[in-house]
């Protein structure tokens, strides 16, 4: 028995079984839904952080140490990351849209019509492998090419989703979760900034002395908070850049890499089949 023919037949039967059972579709659907939800969460954090920064940029911390008024502008601290957050929001919108598109394409390739077409072509391909009359036919190469095209259409999207998410879960998921949590912490830090209320005009001498002490304490507290805000803004910038890199990898570079790998694999199979 020709081992080459047997191997090709087994591979075609495996592809038929995978298409009919939907096991690849189920696995890729689970991965795609999980990745899409993660992207939506991160996008929501980015949009909320953008809004919080926009509001906080007009905030001033009013201090009166020793009766001397001092204004510390929060906007000056947050201005360096404001543009970065806006660009990050745009990247997350593209990433979420890309993952949503993958979900739609997955449903299209799992449609029964595509599966039926693959089964029909697979049956013809097996016939051309084992029929002596069809082996020498000019239609053998045509059927093989059509089969490879149908395999690409049917399995390209599920396989790239599975491959991309396996890599993401192994190398990117932990860092993505940590960066998203850090951005939430930065958002909370900014939201907790408040503007000190003005003191009443009809204070007694003792009240004024007490107010001066309170102002000094509040001055020290606000200065410390502003220093922590600067540190938080700096950390937020680092985590934003990390998230941009992660989602560019997950939604653009890795999918293109897996598509290229699949195409090259099918080309290799086609070349080997024509030589046998």
Residue pairs with C-beta under 8 A, 6 or more apart in sequence:
4 276
5 129
5 130
5 276
8 129
8 273
8 276
9 126
9 129
9 130
12 122
12 125
12 126
12 129
12 147
13 122
13 126
15 118
15 122
15 151
15 154
15 155
16 118
16 119
16 122
18 24
18 155
19 115
19 118
19 119
19 154
19 155
20 115
20 119
22 110
24 155
24 158
24 159
24 162
25 106
25 109
25 110
25 158
27 158
27 162
28 106
28 157
28 158
28 159
28 161
28 162
29 103
29 106
31 161
31 162
31 164
31 165
31 166
32 99
32 102
32 103
32 106
32 161
32 165
33 103
34 165
35 99
35 161
35 164
35 165
35 168
35 250
36 96
36 99
36 100
36 102
36 103
38 176
39 92
39 95
39 96
39 99
39 247
39 251
40 96
41 180
42 92
42 176
42 180
42 243
42 247
43 89
43 92
43 93
43 95
43 96
45 180
45 183
45 184
45 187
46 85
46 88
46 89
46 92
46 183
46 240
47 89
48 187
49 85
49 183
49 186
49 187
49 190
49 236
50 85
50 86
50 89
52 187
52 190
52 191
53 78
53 81
53 82
53 85
53 190
54 82
56 74
56 75
56 78
56 190
56 191
56 193
57 74
57 75
57 78
57 79
57 82
58 75
59 73
59 74
59 75
59 193
59 195
60 71
60 72
60 73
60 74
60 195
61 71
61 72
61 74
61 193
61 195
61 196
61 222
61 225
61 226
62 69
62 70
62 71
62 195
62 196
62 198
63 69
63 70
63 71
63 72
63 196
63 215
63 218
63 219
63 222
63 223
64 70
64 199
64 215
64 219
65 215
65 216
65 219
66 212
66 215
66 216
67 212
67 215
70 219
72 222
72 223
72 226
74 190
74 193
74 226
74 229
77 226
77 229
77 230
77 233
78 190
78 229
78 233
80 233
80 237
81 233
81 236
81 237
81 240
84 237
84 240
84 241
85 236
85 240
87 244
88 240
88 243
88 244
91 244
91 247
91 248
92 243
92 247
94 251
95 247
95 248
95 250
95 251
98 251
98 252
99 251
102 157
102 161
102 255
105 157
106 157
106 158
106 161
108 114
109 153
109 154
109 155
109 156
109 157
109 158
110 158
114 150
114 153
114 154
115 154
117 150
118 150
118 151
118 153
118 154
121 143
121 146
121 147
121 150
122 147
122 150
124 143
124 147
125 143
125 144
125 147
127 134
128 134
128 135
128 137
128 139
128 140
128 143
128 144
129 135
134 140
141 274
144 270
144 273
144 274
145 270
148 266
148 269
148 270
151 266
152 262
152 263
152 266
155 262
156 259
156 262
159 258
159 262
160 254
160 255
160 258
160 259
160 262
163 254
163 258
164 250
164 254
164 255
164 258
167 254
168 176
168 246
168 249
168 250
168 254
172 246
172 249
172 250
175 242
175 246
176 243
176 246
178 239
179 239
179 240
179 242
179 243
179 246
180 239
180 243
182 235
182 236
182 239
183 236
183 239
183 240
183 243
185 232
186 232
186 233
186 235
186 236
186 239
189 228
189 229
189 232
190 229
190 232
193 225
193 229
196 218
196 222
199 211
203 211
